[in-house]
Amino acid sequence: MSGAAGVADSRAALHGVMFDMDGLLVDTEPLWFEAEREIMARLGGAWTHADQAELVGGSLAESLTYMLARAAPVPPNGVPHPARWPPDETTVGGWLVDSITGLIAARGARLMPGAAELLAEVTQAGVPCALVTSSQRPVMDAVLGHLAAAPGARRTGPFDVTVCAADVARTKPHPEPYLLAAELLGADPVSCVVLEDSPNGVASAEAAGCVVVVVPGVAAVPLRQGRTVVPSLREVSAGWLRHLVASRHASR
């Protein structure tokens, strides 16, 4: 086998599988909605599911800018607030992170349909696995703590690598989170599959050069030629992910 053929064969193999977290791996979007609505009540503003959809897959900074733009011009009566009005982003960010981590601690983080089976299959197949999220570290750690609660589970759950907002200078939709995860896995991004549910996440993974599987969630992801979409993780298997990577390189 020539050196070029060997490299081609290597790239056609599945090097790693990377999972988004909120809404893809775990059903935390209802908890996020509850936390955001509670924070907006403190800010004297309304919150709808359409507002939530605007923030799915985005950074905390983007979320805070969006929420503070909807704050009441004066403190609402009877709602606790700091002396400064509106509160600064650091204050509101602390409220939001504390609220969502408290909800996860109280109620858990339910795996999405098919997630447990796929994680087990990927792990059993020996394929390196990463968790890549735009959430803050306390939120990711709360989810990982829930996943690691099973006897014998690792602190990081089934993941070899984790990447959260604190690990990168630029969050999704920039490709940095997935490029960093691939580097930490020692994997070629073009031979990794990313599972995502949001437009920002899909854009990040595609820009990183990964094979992307879309599992639509709260925010609609536009259909596009060549974009692979499945209704749930129940439709995904390790063998099928291997086939996707092999097919990409066979067509080149």
C-alpha positions, 0 to 999 in steps of 0.5 A: 500500500502506498503512503498516500493510500494509507493516509486516505484509508486512515482518514476514512476511519472514524477517529472520534464522536463528539456530542453537544450537550444541552438538547442533544445529549441531555434534555435540559432545554426545559430547565434552561427555559425555566431558569431564563424565565425566572431571571427575566421575572427578576429583571421585570421582563417577559420570556417566551419559547421564541426567546429561548430558541434565539439563544440555543447553542449560543454563548453566555455573553450573547444570552446576557446581552439578549436578556438585559435588552429586555429588562424593565427600565426600572426595578419591578416592585417586590422583586429583589434586585441589586442597587444598580439597575439594570444589573450588570452582566456578571450579576445576571450571569451568576443568577443564571448559572446558579439557577440552572445548576440548581435545577440540574442538581434537584431534578437531574439531567435526563438523557435524550432518547437513544443517547445512553445506547449510542454512548454505550455502543461507541464506548464499547467499540473503542471510538474516542468520545468528546463532550463539546458544549457552549455552557459554563463549566459549573453547568457542564460539571453538574451534567457530568456529575449526574452522568457519573453517578452510576457505579463505576462511571468515570468523573467525566462520564463516558467521555475521554475529552470535555470542552466547555465555554471556559476552554476556548476564546471563541464559542460556537458558531466559531469552529474553535470548540470542535477543533480543540476537542479533535486536537485533545482526542488526537483525531483528524476533524475531517474523520470525526462525527459531531452530533448537534441540535442547534444552528450555532452548533452545526455551523461550528462543527461544519466550519471545523470540517467534521462530519455532522449529524443534525438532531433537530431540537428547540431551534430549527436547523435549516435543511441543506443539500448534503446535511444529514438529519435524523429525528433522534439519536435512536436512529444513530449507531456506531456502524452508521457513523463509520459509514458516514465517514467512509462515504465522505472520503470515498466521494472525494 
